Amino acid sequence: MSSVVGLAAVGILYAAAGVVYLHGILSDPLLQNRPVDWMDAEKAYVEGCALLVAGATVWRYRYARGRRLARVDAHFTNMSRGREGAN
């Protein structure tokens, strides 16, 4: 049960971070209703941080998925060799 709650909390945090990144990119720092300047240094910094977090998230997901698949594969290999209790 606690792992489900933990996963939900992580999902909420990623959604909140996405909203903060969008706000940082789309807002006008001088509050003058000007169009978005995509090459502004502050916006470029926020865009870079968002890309870094997105890239790290994808890498972490793929890494965890690869380890999980390797563990499952090792488990079934041990079962087929008659060593059910071995890890």
VEXFIDREN-947822 format. One record per residue (C-alpha): residue in three letters; x, y, z; residue number from 1. Coordinates in nm, 2 decimals. Example, Ala and Ser with C-alpha at 12.3 -4.5 7.8 and 13.67 -1.06 7.14 Angstrom:
<nodes>
  type       x       y       z  seq
   ala    1.23   -0.45    0.78    1
   ser    1.37   -0.11    0.71    2
</nodes>
This chain:
<nodes>
  type       x       y       z  seq
   met    0.00    0.00    0.00    1
   ser    0.28    0.25    0.09    2
   ser    0.45    0.20   -0.25    3
   val    0.12    0.29   -0.43    4
   val    0.10    0.61   -0.22    5
   gly    0.46    0.69   -0.30    6
   leu    0.41    0.65   -0.67    7
   ala    0.10    0.87   -0.65    8
   ala    0.31    1.14   -0.47    9
   val    0.58    1.12   -0.73   10
   gly    0.32    1.16   -1.01   11
   ile    0.18    1.47   -0.84   12
   leu    0.53    1.61   -0.80   13
   tyr    0.61    1.56   -1.17   14
   ala    0.28    1.72   -1.27   15
   ala    0.35    2.02   -1.04   16
   ala    0.70    2.06   -1.18   17
   gly    0.56    2.06   -1.53   18
   val    0.32    2.34   -1.43   19
   val    0.60    2.54   -1.28   20
   tyr    0.82    2.50   -1.59   21
   leu    0.53    2.60   -1.82   22
   his    0.47    2.91   -1.60   23
   gly    0.83    3.00   -1.61   24
   ile    0.85    2.97   -1.99   25
   leu    0.52    3.14   -2.08   26
   ser    0.51    3.42   -1.83   27
   asp    0.62    3.78   -1.91   28
   pro    0.89    3.88   -1.66   29
   leu    0.80    4.25   -1.69   30
   leu    0.42    4.18   -1.67   31
   gln    0.35    4.39   -1.98   32
   asn    0.15    4.13   -2.18   33
   arg    0.42    4.10   -2.44   34
   pro    0.46    3.79   -2.66   35
   val    0.69    3.52   -2.54   36
   asp    1.06    3.58   -2.62   37
   trp    1.18    3.22   -2.65   38
   met    1.55    3.32   -2.66   39
   asp    1.54    3.53   -2.34   40
   ala    1.83    3.42   -2.12   41
   glu    1.60    3.34   -1.82   42
   lys    1.36    3.15   -2.04   43
   ala    1.64    2.96   -2.20   44
   tyr    1.76    2.86   -1.85   45
   val    1.41    2.73   -1.75   46
   glu    1.38    2.55   -2.09   47
   gly    1.72    2.39   -2.03   48
   cys    1.62    2.28   -1.68   49
   ala    1.29    2.14   -1.81   50
   leu    1.48    1.94   -2.08   51
   leu    1.73    1.81   -1.83   52
   val    1.46    1.69   -1.59   53
   ala    1.27    1.53   -1.88   54
   gly    1.58    1.36   -2.01   55
   ala    1.68    1.23   -1.66   56
   thr    1.32    1.11   -1.61   57
   val    1.32    0.91   -1.93   58
   trp    1.67    0.77   -1.86   59
   arg    1.56    0.67   -1.50   60
   tyr    1.25    0.50   -1.63   61
   arg    1.44    0.30   -1.90   62
   tyr    1.71    0.21   -1.65   63
   ala    1.46    0.08   -1.39   64
   arg    1.26   -0.10   -1.66   65
   gly    1.58   -0.27   -1.79   66
   arg    1.68   -0.38   -1.44   67
   arg    1.33   -0.51   -1.37   68
   leu    1.32   -0.71   -1.70   69
   ala    1.67   -0.86   -1.62   70
   arg    1.55   -0.96   -1.28   71
   val    1.24   -1.13   -1.42   72
   asp    1.45   -1.30   -1.69   73
   ala    1.69   -1.43   -1.43   74
   his    1.40   -1.56   -1.22   75
   phe    1.25   -1.76   -1.50   76
   thr    1.59   -1.89   -1.61   77
   asn    1.64   -2.02   -1.26   78
   met    1.29   -2.17   -1.25   79
   ser    1.36   -2.35   -1.58   80
   arg    1.68   -2.50   -1.44   81
   gly    1.50   -2.63   -1.13   82
   arg    1.64   -2.37   -0.88   83
   glu    1.32   -2.19   -0.78   84
   gly    1.46   -2.04   -0.46   85
   ala    1.78   -1.90   -0.62   86
   asn    1.79   -1.53   -0.70   87
</nodes>
